[in-house]
């Protein structure tokens, strides 16, 4: 019984650590993309997004990352790429009040 309790607490702690690492990496990526967008280095921002997308599931992307990717697509007039990102994002983000204006600007 004690072993089960210890194992459950340990697996809970591991899951929390994994989630916090994902959240931190999402925040870092979003901030890096924002800095690149502010410097008008939109293609570099999208390259960073593509690298992240190759390693991770797009479903794990935060709305902040999606907004920055859509902003970069808008600024370089890459409607095809922006549409691809729009089609990849989860339904929870399609109606996000922060993502919607980025989609409007894109189209």
Buried (B, 14 or more C-beta within 10 A) or exposed (E): EEEEEEEEEEEEEEEEEEEEEEEEBBEEBBEBBBEBBEEEBBEBBBBBBEEBBEEBEBEBBBBBBBBBBBBBBBBBEBEEBBBEBBEBBEEEBEEBEEBEEBBEEBE
